[in-house]
Amino acid sequence: MNGTRKLTAILLIGSACACIAADLSIDEVLRKYRSLGNRRITFVGLAEVEGADFYVWDLRDKHHKDLKWTVSVVWNMRLPNYPPGSNISHYTYLNLRRVRISGRIDSRFHGRWGDIPFGIILDRVAALPGDRERRFLTDIGVFHNGTSNTVEVRLYSRRGSVYCYMTGIPPSDYDQAAIQEGSASVALPPADGNFIAEPEKVIATCNISLGGATRRYYDSRQRVYYYDISAGEIRLVMPTEAQRWNLLPMVDRN
């Protein structure tokens, strides 16, 4: 074999090895990202996606709370919503799935609140085999407006403080939010929107419990409680009844 052929063979072998190089673990990336600079890398982790926020967690993080063990993904937010025609951001279906990420490290990006070690500019992402990590799902409540008026829903903690405010839910429509033990109220907003001249009118209240007798209404796979607002009350309903509400697919849960 002459020198040219030897060199060609070496380059081809080197290229093949680069193509089949093992994925980095997110632990390796987190420890070595400063030395990796702006290189393009591929690694595996657990995706968490909510709206425009896309994070990848260390698979070994059993508590899923320490932001020092996560990477913020910078993605093209001009991508179409998924499913088409919904208001669900493109990568929501990857929520709490094991994923393989390829992209370029950006050590200048630290997430929305500046508390993430670094970011990665997304090139490719793919879900790996296996179910969603449902243990990290939070309980949510779906509040369906069965009245003929636009309503607003407030959620209160056990101590009575408001932790969620859902505004402008039209008739036959719904909104959803993470829920906790406490209570909820439904109100009609002032006709002219002037809360000082005319306070909103509360038309229904209910307690929110995540255990006991309410468990029979619980969709345990998707971790959802369904509430129907009608006839001056908020009542829990079975998931089978909620199927008539034309709900969008919960692509982050199902």
C-alpha positions in Angstrom: 0.0 0.0 0.0 1.5 3.3 -1.0 1.6 6.4 1.2 -1.4 8.0 -0.3 -3.5 4.9 0.2 -2.3 4.5 3.8 -3.2 8.1 4.6 -6.7 7.7 3.0 -7.3 4.5 5.0 -6.3 6.2 8.2 -8.6 9.1 7.6 -11.5 6.8 6.8 -10.9 4.8 9.9 -10.7 7.9 12.0 -13.9 9.3 10.5 -15.7 6.1 11.2 -14.6 6.1 14.8 -15.8 9.6 15.2 -19.2 8.7 13.9 -19.6 5.8 16.3 -18.1 7.6 19.3 -20.1 6.9 22.5 -22.5 9.5 23.8 -21.3 11.6 26.6 -23.2 11.4 29.9 -24.7 14.7 31.1 -22.5 14.3 34.1 -19.4 14.4 31.8 -20.8 17.4 30.0 -21.5 19.3 33.3 -18.0 18.6 34.6 -16.1 19.3 31.4 -18.2 22.0 29.6 -15.6 24.7 30.0 -13.0 22.6 28.2 -15.4 21.6 25.5 -15.7 25.3 24.5 -18.0 25.7 21.4 -17.6 22.1 20.3 -20.6 20.2 19.0 -21.3 17.3 21.3 -23.9 14.5 21.8 -25.2 13.4 25.2 -28.1 11.6 26.9 -30.3 13.0 29.6 -33.9 13.5 30.9 -35.8 16.2 29.1 -38.2 18.6 30.9 -40.2 20.9 28.6 -42.8 23.5 29.6 -43.6 26.1 27.0 -40.4 27.7 25.7 -38.4 26.3 28.6 -36.4 23.1 27.6 -34.0 21.6 30.1 -32.1 18.3 30.2 -31.4 16.7 33.6 -28.8 14.3 34.8 -30.4 10.8 34.7 -28.9 10.1 38.1 -30.8 13.1 39.7 -33.4 11.2 41.7 -35.0 14.4 43.2 -35.1 16.4 40.0 -34.6 19.7 41.8 -30.9 20.7 41.7 -30.5 23.2 38.9 -26.7 22.7 39.1 -27.3 19.3 37.4 -29.2 20.6 34.3 -28.5 22.1 30.9 -30.7 24.7 29.3 -31.5 24.0 25.6 -31.6 26.9 23.1 -34.0 25.9 20.4 -35.7 27.5 17.3 -39.0 28.8 18.7 -40.2 29.5 15.2 -40.9 25.8 14.8 -44.6 25.0 14.4 -46.7 24.0 17.4 -47.2 20.3 17.9 -49.8 18.9 17.4 -50.5 21.2 14.4 -53.2 23.8 15.2 -52.7 23.6 19.0 -51.0 26.2 21.3 -48.5 23.5 22.5 -44.9 24.3 21.9 -43.0 22.1 19.5 -40.9 19.9 21.9 -43.5 19.4 24.6 -44.0 15.8 23.7 -40.4 15.1 24.9 -41.3 16.1 28.5 -39.8 13.7 31.0 -38.5 11.4 28.3 -34.9 10.1 28.0 -33.4 11.9 25.0 -30.3 12.1 22.9 -29.2 15.7 22.3 -26.7 17.0 19.8 -25.7 20.6 19.7 -23.1 23.3 20.4 -22.2 24.4 23.9 -22.8 28.1 24.7 -21.2 29.0 28.0 -22.7 32.5 27.8 -26.3 31.3 28.1 -27.6 30.6 31.6 -31.3 30.0 31.1 -34.3 32.3 31.6 -33.3 33.3 35.2 -29.5 33.0 34.9 -29.2 30.1 37.3 -28.2 27.3 34.8 -24.5 26.5 34.3 -24.6 26.8 30.5 -26.7 26.2 27.5 -26.6 24.1 24.4 -27.7 25.4 21.0 -29.9 22.5 19.7 -28.9 20.7 16.5 -30.9 17.4 16.9 -32.9 15.7 19.6 -34.5 12.3 19.6 -36.5 10.4 22.3 -34.9 7.1 23.4 -37.0 3.9 24.0 -38.8 3.7 27.3 -41.8 5.3 29.1 -42.0 8.8 30.4 -40.6 9.3 33.9 -44.1 9.8 35.4 -42.8 10.0 39.0 -41.8 13.6 38.2 -45.2 14.7 36.9 -47.1 17.2 39.2 -50.8 16.9 39.8 -52.8 19.3 37.6 -56.4 20.4 37.6 -58.4 21.0 34.4 -61.1 23.6 34.9 -63.9 23.5 32.3 -66.3 26.4 31.9 -69.7 24.9 31.5 -71.5 28.3 32.0 -72.6 30.8 29.4 -70.2 33.5 30.7 -66.5 34.1 30.6 -65.0 33.2 34.0 -61.9 33.6 36.0 -60.5 30.9 38.4 -58.3 31.5 41.4 -56.5 28.8 43.2 -55.6 29.2 46.9 -53.1 27.4 49.1 -54.1 26.0 52.5 -53.0 29.3 54.1 -55.3 31.2 51.8 -52.8 32.9 49.5 -53.4 32.9 45.7 -50.9 30.8 43.9 -52.6 30.7 40.4 -54.9 33.0 38.6 -56.6 31.8 35.3 -58.3 34.7 33.5 -60.8 34.9 30.6 -61.9 31.3 30.2 -64.7 31.5 27.6 -67.9 29.4 27.7 -67.3 25.7 26.8 -63.5 26.2 27.0 -61.0 25.3 29.7 -57.7 26.1 31.4 -55.3 24.0 33.5 -52.7 24.5 36.2 -50.7 22.6 38.8 -52.8 22.2 41.9 -52.2 21.7 45.6 -54.3 21.2 48.7 -56.4 24.3 49.3 -59.4 25.8 47.5 -60.6 27.4 44.3 -63.0 30.2 43.4 -64.7 31.1 40.2 -65.8 34.7 39.4 -67.4 36.8 36.7 -65.1 39.6 35.8 -66.5 43.2 35.8 -68.3 43.9 32.5 -66.1 46.9 31.8 -62.9 45.4 33.2 -62.8 48.1 35.9 -62.1 46.1 39.1 -62.0 49.3 41.3 -65.5 50.5 40.3 -67.0 47.1 40.2 -65.3 44.1 41.9 -65.6 40.7 40.3 -68.6 38.5 41.3 -67.7 35.1 42.9 -70.2 32.5 41.6 -68.7 29.2 43.0 -66.1 27.9 45.4 -64.8 24.4 46.2 -62.1 22.7 48.3 -59.2 21.1 46.5 -58.0 17.8 48.0 -55.5 15.4 46.5 -56.4 12.4 48.5 -59.2 10.5 50.3 -62.6 10.4 48.6 -61.4 12.5 45.7 -59.0 9.8 44.5 -61.8 8.0 42.6 -61.9 11.0 40.3 -58.2 10.9 39.7 -56.6 10.1 36.3 -53.6 8.4 37.9 -51.8 7.8 34.6 -51.8 11.4 33.6 -52.1 12.7 37.2 -55.1 15.0 36.4 -58.2 16.0 38.3 -61.1 17.4 36.2 -63.4 20.2 37.5 -66.6 21.3 35.8 -67.9 24.8 36.5 -71.7 25.1 36.0 -74.9 25.9 37.9 -73.1 27.9 40.5 -70.7 25.2 41.6 -67.4 23.6 40.8 -67.6 19.8 40.9 -65.1 17.0 40.3 -66.0 14.8 37.4 -64.7 11.4 36.2 -62.1 11.4 33.3 -64.7 9.7 31.1 -67.0 12.7 31.5 -64.1 15.1 30.7 -63.6 13.4 27.4 -66.6 15.3 26.1 -64.9 18.6 26.6 -62.8 18.5 23.4 -59.5 18.7 25.3 -56.3 19.0 23.4 -53.9 16.0 23.8 -51.7 16.2 26.8 -48.6 15.5 24.9 -46.4 16.2 27.9 -48.2 13.4 29.9 -49.8 10.8 27.7 
